[in-house]
């Protein structure tokens, strides 16, 4: 039965990637019909590499894919280290397609892939039960390079728009913590269910009732008429949901808060984990100008309480990410 599930998972992974790759070819064809391209091969390389990254990004939501990856990682250290290096393939396609391959970018991306994997490798033969120092170090290795700017100069697709960095954070973190560390109850899902929408919207309203007055009291928020159409808000929401909300919720709720819950004992462990994860989430925003931005830290901590509670009630990152994306999109257009 396990072998059959693994075959199905591999087929699903291959079909997801091939399907997205086919869409990239179709997208390039449609663009070329609308406008002449000086270097059409560059566009194809960008679309195809993005399709591959999105294929892995979505495939990790399938438990059978994760089980197959876990099985391969447990079989040997070589497998555990080789599998994540396949994420270098989209980089090679994008870099060589644009004629901008650099050894510095290649080495930075390789280090970003391998460091979390190597940190968690000693624990790959057992299921995650309590938070350890290697888990904390792996989370830092995933989270710190993005705001610190250490991953800049790797991808050049779409004028440098940061599509790849958040996708890779989830792909690498998903492999490291789901397949290597065998962390359960992460709830990594992308598709929204009815209850995700209900809980996510309720927590958005709850945050707005507290956050807007607090933001004005701190002189952090100022209302402005953004003249947002339904279409522009929807586009902004989808972009935030995929590139900001899902990656941050994966790290702070699916891994950190989830791990803290498993580490504490007693009935109040869920509340303790929620508070600590929210404070750390808030503190992670101190680097926004003006540094240190303590007002942003306070607001982000408050938001983290609502995001974390949405996750705690549903055990699905799609619910907390829905709240997160609503808050960010609303703030972008009207605050």
C-alpha positions, 0 to 999 in steps of 0.5 A: 500500500505504501509503495502504491501511495508513493507511486501516486505521489510521484505521478502527482508531483510530475503532473503538477510540474508538467502542467505548470510547465505547459501553462508557461509555454502557453503563456509565452505563446499568448504574450508573443501574439500580443507583442514582439519579443527581442529575446523570447527564449529569456521569457520562456526560461523565466516562465518555465523556471517559475512553473517548476518552483510553483510545482514543488510549492503546490506538490508539498501540500500533498501528504503522499508527496511528503511521505515519499520524500520522507521515505527517500530521506530516511533511506540514506543520507545521500538521498536526504542531501540530494533531493533538495538540490533538485531545487537548483534546476529552476535557478539554472534554467532561469540564470542561463536563459537570461545569460546571467549565471553567477557563481556567487548566486549559485553558491548562495542558493546552494547554501540556503538549500543545504544549511537547514537540511544539514542542521536537521539531518541528525534528527531525521530518523525520529518524529519531531516531538519537542523544539530543539536548538537545531530546529531554532537554528534551521528556522533562523537559516530559513527566515533571516536571509530574506529580510537581510537581503542575503538572497539578492542577486540570485534571480533576475526574472521579471525585472527582479520582482521577488517571486522566487525567494518566498517560493523557495523559502516554503519549498526548502522549509517544507522539505526540511521540516516535513520530510527530514524532521517529520514535523506533524500538524503543520497544516500546509494548505493553499486551497481555501475551504469554506470554514477557512474563509469564515474563520479567516474573515472573523479574525480579520474583523477582530484585528481591525476592531483593535488594530485600527484604533491602536494604529492611530493611537501609535501614529502608525496608520493613517487612512487614505483613499486608495481608490481600489477596484475589486480587480486590483484588490483581488490581484494584490490579495492573491500576490500577498497570499502566495508571496508573503502570507503563506511563507510567513505563516508557514514559518511562524505558525506551521513550524514555530507555534506548532513546535512550541505547542508540542514542547509545552505541557498542560492545558495552557500550552496552546495559549503560551505557544500563541503568545510567544510565536506572536511576540517573535513574529512581531520582533521580526519586523523591527528592521523596517525603517525607521530602525528599530521600528517598535511601532511596527513590532507592536502592530505585528505582534497584535496581528500575529495573535489573530493569525495564530489563533486562526491557525490554532482553531483550524490547524490549516495555514490557509485560514491564517494566511487568508487573515494575513493577506486580508490585513496586508492588502487592506493596509496597502490600499487604505492605510 
